[in-house]
């Protein structure tokens, strides 16, 4: 049994997502219970659109499902999709723990959000930026996003409305 404390399900999923195109068909045959016809179809789809990484996504999901179960595989896949293109729009509250396995997280007090938290303060408090000046430059250069929305005004407060799933 693989210990999720040693290698998180997200890390394992990402390992298989990064499989080289030349190896993915072989790994699908060795590590999954997919039929040869299903694997051939995945290889064809992968060859047709390599950027889709459809074979790697299937491989990663199948192995994660076999090791950790379908719910974990679904959650990890959703977290990966949110980070690599799909954004938070299709994310469910149940996927947040998997997302937290992938990126640094910080806890902000609900009272701070209720009062309206300065994005400059938030960036410094969480350690994302070393100073308010650096935070201001980051925002002015278009480098801050809150829930897929570019945050361009350093004076506009972050409020409870931005908390995903009312988790403030």
C-alpha positions as CSV (number, residue, x, y, z in Angstrom):
1,X,0.0,0.0,0.0
2,X,1.3,3.5,-0.8
3,X,1.3,5.9,2.1
4,X,-0.4,9.2,1.1
5,X,1.6,10.9,3.8
6,X,4.8,10.0,1.9
7,X,3.6,10.7,-1.6
8,X,0.3,12.6,-1.7
9,X,-2.3,11.4,-4.2
10,X,-1.8,14.7,-6.0
11,X,2.0,14.1,-6.4
12,X,1.4,10.6,-7.6
13,X,-1.2,11.8,-10.1
14,X,1.2,14.6,-11.4
15,X,4.0,12.0,-11.7
16,X,1.9,10.0,-14.2
17,X,0.6,13.2,-16.0
18,X,4.3,13.9,-16.8
19,X,4.8,10.6,-18.6
20,X,6.6,11.0,-21.9
21,X,4.3,10.5,-25.0
22,X,6.6,7.6,-26.1
23,X,6.0,5.7,-22.9
24,X,2.3,6.3,-22.1
25,X,0.9,3.5,-24.2
26,X,3.2,0.9,-22.6
27,X,2.3,2.2,-19.1
28,X,-1.4,2.0,-19.9
29,X,-1.0,-1.6,-20.9
30,X,1.1,-2.5,-17.8
31,X,-0.5,-0.5,-15.0
32,X,-4.2,-0.3,-15.9
33,X,-7.0,-2.7,-16.7
34,X,-8.1,-0.9,-19.8
35,X,-8.7,-3.0,-22.9
36,X,-6.2,-3.0,-25.7
37,X,-8.9,-1.3,-27.9
38,X,-9.3,1.5,-25.3
39,X,-5.6,2.0,-25.1
40,X,-5.2,2.1,-28.9
41,X,-8.0,4.7,-29.0
42,X,-6.2,6.8,-26.4
43,X,-2.9,6.5,-28.2
44,X,-4.5,7.6,-31.5
45,X,-6.2,10.6,-29.7
46,X,-2.8,11.4,-28.1
47,X,-1.0,11.3,-31.4
48,X,-3.7,13.5,-33.0
49,X,-3.6,16.1,-30.3
50,X,-0.5,15.7,-28.2
51,X,-1.2,18.9,-26.2
52,X,-4.4,17.4,-24.8
53,X,-2.4,14.8,-22.9
54,X,-5.5,12.6,-22.9
55,X,-3.5,9.4,-22.5
56,X,-1.5,10.8,-19.6
57,X,-4.6,12.0,-17.9
58,X,-6.2,8.6,-18.3
59,X,-3.1,6.9,-17.0
60,X,-2.8,9.2,-14.0
61,X,-6.5,8.9,-13.1
62,X,-6.6,5.1,-13.5
63,X,-3.5,4.5,-11.3
64,X,-4.7,7.0,-8.7
65,X,-8.1,5.3,-8.7
66,X,-6.5,1.9,-8.2
67,X,-4.3,3.0,-5.3
68,X,-6.6,5.6,-3.6
69,X,-10.1,5.0,-4.9
70,X,-12.4,6.8,-7.3
71,X,-13.3,9.8,-5.1
72,X,-9.7,10.7,-4.5
73,X,-8.8,10.2,-8.2
74,X,-11.7,12.5,-9.1
75,X,-10.7,15.1,-6.6
76,X,-7.0,15.1,-7.6
77,X,-7.9,15.3,-11.3
78,X,-10.2,18.3,-10.6
79,X,-7.5,20.0,-8.6
80,X,-5.0,19.5,-11.4
81,X,-7.4,20.8,-14.0
82,X,-8.1,23.9,-11.8
83,X,-4.3,24.6,-11.6
84,X,-3.5,23.9,-15.3
85,X,-6.1,25.7,-17.3
86,X,-9.7,25.1,-16.2
87,X,-9.6,27.5,-13.2
88,X,-11.8,27.3,-10.2
89,X,-15.1,27.5,-12.0
90,X,-15.6,23.7,-12.1
91,X,-14.0,23.1,-8.7
92,X,-16.1,21.6,-5.9
93,X,-15.6,22.2,-2.2
94,X,-14.6,18.5,-1.8
95,X,-11.6,19.2,-4.1
96,X,-10.0,21.9,-2.0
97,X,-7.9,19.5,0.2
98,X,-6.3,18.1,-3.0
99,X,-5.7,21.6,-4.3
100,X,-4.0,22.4,-0.9
101,X,-1.7,19.4,-1.5
102,X,-0.5,21.1,-4.7
103,X,0.0,24.7,-3.8
104,X,1.1,26.6,-0.7
105,X,-1.9,27.7,1.4
106,X,-2.5,30.2,4.2
107,X,-5.4,30.7,6.5
108,X,-7.0,34.2,6.6
109,X,-9.3,35.1,9.5
110,X,-13.0,35.3,8.5
111,X,-13.2,38.6,10.5
112,X,-10.4,40.1,8.3
113,X,-12.3,39.2,5.1
114,X,-15.6,40.5,6.7
115,X,-14.0,43.8,7.3
116,X,-12.4,43.9,3.8
117,X,-8.7,42.8,3.7
118,X,-6.2,44.9,1.8
119,X,-4.6,42.7,-0.9
120,X,-1.3,44.3,0.1
121,X,-1.8,43.1,3.7
122,X,-3.0,39.7,2.5
123,X,0.1,39.1,0.4
124,X,2.5,40.2,3.2
125,X,0.6,38.3,5.9
126,X,0.7,35.1,4.0
127,X,4.4,35.4,3.1
128,X,3.6,35.6,-0.6
129,X,5.4,38.9,-0.9
130,X,8.1,40.3,1.4
131,X,6.7,43.9,1.6
132,X,3.7,46.0,0.7
133,X,5.9,47.7,-2.0
134,X,6.6,44.3,-3.6
135,X,2.9,43.4,-3.3
136,X,1.9,46.7,-4.9
137,X,4.3,46.1,-7.8
138,X,3.0,42.5,-8.3
139,X,-0.6,43.8,-8.5
140,X,0.2,46.7,-10.8
141,X,2.0,44.3,-13.1
142,X,-1.0,42.1,-13.3
143,X,0.4,39.2,-11.2
144,X,-2.4,38.8,-8.6
145,X,-5.4,36.7,-9.3
146,X,-8.2,35.9,-6.9
147,X,-10.4,33.0,-8.1
148,X,-9.3,33.5,-11.7
149,X,-10.0,37.2,-11.7
150,X,-7.0,39.5,-12.2
151,X,-6.8,41.9,-9.3
152,X,-5.5,45.1,-10.6
153,X,-6.4,47.6,-7.9
154,X,-4.2,47.4,-4.8
155,X,-6.7,49.4,-2.8
156,X,-9.7,47.2,-3.6
157,X,-10.3,45.0,-0.5
158,X,-10.7,41.2,-0.6
159,X,-13.9,40.3,1.1
160,X,-15.9,37.2,2.1
161,X,-17.5,37.2,-1.4
162,X,-14.2,36.0,-2.8
163,X,-14.0,33.1,-0.4
164,X,-14.6,29.8,-2.3
165,X,-17.7,28.0,-1.2
166,X,-18.3,30.4,1.7
167,X,-15.3,29.1,3.6
168,X,-14.5,32.3,5.3
